Each structure stands twice: as structure tokens, then as C-alpha cells.
Amino acid sequence: MLCPVRCPATGSLDPKNLNSLELRTAGMTGHHPKNSYIIVLEYKVNNLDELLYLVKDRIDKDTTISVLDTLGYNINRSGAFKLRSEEKTPSANVNPKNGNIKDFGSDESYDLIDILTQFHGMDFKGAVLYLCDYFGISYEIQQYRSVPAPIINKPIHQKPPPNTIPHDQLNKEFNMMKRLTFSDDDHKKELISICPIWVYQTADKKDIDFFHYMAKYCDKNKTLVVRCLNELYNTISYKYRRKTNANGDLAKWSTLYNTSPNNSIMHRIQKETDTVYIIEGHHDMLTAILLGISFIMLPTAGIKYKREIDDYLMGNQKIVFLVEDKAAYNCMASIALNIKDREIIELKNISDTDSKKDLSDKIEEFKNKEEVMQWLL
């Protein structure tokens, strides 16, 4: 029988401070490394406080806007919207830093739980479970065999559907941007923001070429821009590493307006590779390209398992999830439990502290590619 990962002191889910987690099939024998754990396939959280913690861990600006959109709100590019249907002008705004909602009419601040309970007819428990379902968090609470649905507002205006821009137009726009080069100081600053110089110096030519296919420089915004591809390698959007929004705030990895790339999983798996790494975000994707490792990129920590993941894994490779923080752990552990016919899947914690650290941060600790590959093993 497999056992869930739990904190010895509290008995609660404890994804932090784990150097390596392994998932093995029941009945499998073999040595389990120190600091590794076996995760039960049937495990479901049944404590409402834990569920609330996991829900709040997933909430940021993008997830808040996504949920509000589902509830029927019409949100503009700056994150402003009409909280009440009778209002003629936007009265609330989504905080770009934490995803909270500021109601300028009452001078109150809300989170998504408040919105569901105060404006959509749900009780506290129902609101938590509704968001669990939305984020793909597994639970088992007897009082709620089915979660009541919130009252949905009728949109005041019909929003234009995402991805209405043709792939070839997006591809043309992106290709018109400049090729990045170390000979330009502005470009060099952006390149170094992705990873250390030695990564570029030791990268294979095919990896450098693919990096330049995926990353360009935007003169208008003075920043690196990364191409967003879908599962068929069509260009569906692009993201600016830094961009000032309508409120004057500097946003990181800002998505092109009226495109929706955060539900598409990008992959690059080399032939006859032994290990495929599951990473999160477009920044880590660029780093993985330069390192020459095979990867599947999850665009956000809010994405759920997709069958395409199994379709990409045609061989018998080792699967390693690179875990950045608690939110990434929750996402990746859920996906890992759905991957089929794999002897071993490892969840490798990038950071040895409570702070968030991604692959691009981690390689700053190393001096060369050999040290990175040794750590990845």
C-alpha cells in the first residue's frame, strides 16, 4: 500500500522542504533514496483548512481574472470591471500583485472566496470546494457529494473570444521583431536575465537556433519576447518579459492581448532521450532549450492533466517534475498521478528553502553545464 506525503508533526500535507519525491507503482521493489516519499494514488485532502490553504496558494492575478470571467464579469485590459450589474462604469479592479479585488465603491478588498459568498449566493464551504474543482484540487468531504453551483452573472458585454488572431498573423508579427544578440547592450541585458552567459557559450548549435526561433527582442517595449506555441507548434501568442500595463504597473511575462496561451502545453522531446523534465513557465522553457534537455512545459501552476502529456511520452523515459514551490507541487503531483504506464516518476524540489526558486534561478548556482546535468540526475 502506498502512503501519502504528510508532515510528521501535524499530519498535514507537507510539500515544502522536500529534496526529491518519487512515485512508484504498487508492489514495486527497490531502494528509496533519503528524503524521498511515496505518494498514495487514492489520496484526497479531507480537511477544509488544508483545502483553503491549497486554494489560496493557486490564486494570483491571472487565476482571479479567469474565475471572474467564468462568473460572468467583463474585465478590461487593466483588470477593471463592474462588480454590480447596475453600475455604468467599472467599480472594482484586480490587484496585479496578489489577485485580490479592490471595490472602490465600498472601499473594501475581497478575495475570490468573498466574491463567491457575498455576490454569488454560496456559503463558505461551497465556495472553497467550488474553487477546488476549478483548480483541480482533489478532496473528499461527506457533507458535499456535489458542490452547489454559484449564481452566474450575465455578461454586460460580449467578450471577444480568445485566439481570434490567425496563427500566421501572430507568426508574422513575432518574426518581425529583432534577433537577440550579445553585441547590443540592451539585448545582452535581456539575454542575461534568462540565464548566465556560460549557458549560451556551451549550448549546442541546434539549441541556440531553436532559442532564437522562440525568443526575439521588442524595440517598442525594450524587452525580450517569447513565442507561445500550442501542441501542434502553431504560434498562438507571445509574451513580453516586462511590459508596463494601462495602470503604469510593470508586469512580468505579459501576454499579448486577446490571446490565451496558458492552456497549451509546449513540449520538446529529443529522440532516444532517457529523461523528460516537466517544467513550469516560459522562462524555464527557454533555459531548458539552451540546456538541450527534453521537456514538457506547463504554462501555469493552475493547469490540469491533459492526455497529450501521455501522448508525448512514447518511450520508457524517466519522468522528472521540477517543483518550484507549493503551488507547483500541488499541480505537478496531481498530473503525475494521472500519467500512465510509468515505472518511476520523480518530483524533484528545486529549492532547499521555503522560498520560490525556478530552474532559471537554480542554474545561477552552477559554473558550467556539467554541474547542472549532475544536479538534474
Helices and strands as residue ranges (DSSP letters): E 20-24, H 48-58, H 61-70, E 80-81, E 92-94, E 101-103, E 108-110, H 112-119, H 124-135, H 167-175, H 185-194, H 197-202, H 205-214, E 215-218, E 223-229, E 235-244, E 250-255, E 266-268, E 275-280, H 282-291, E 294-298, H 307-312, E 318-323, H 326-336, E 344-349, H 359-362, G 363-365, H 369-376
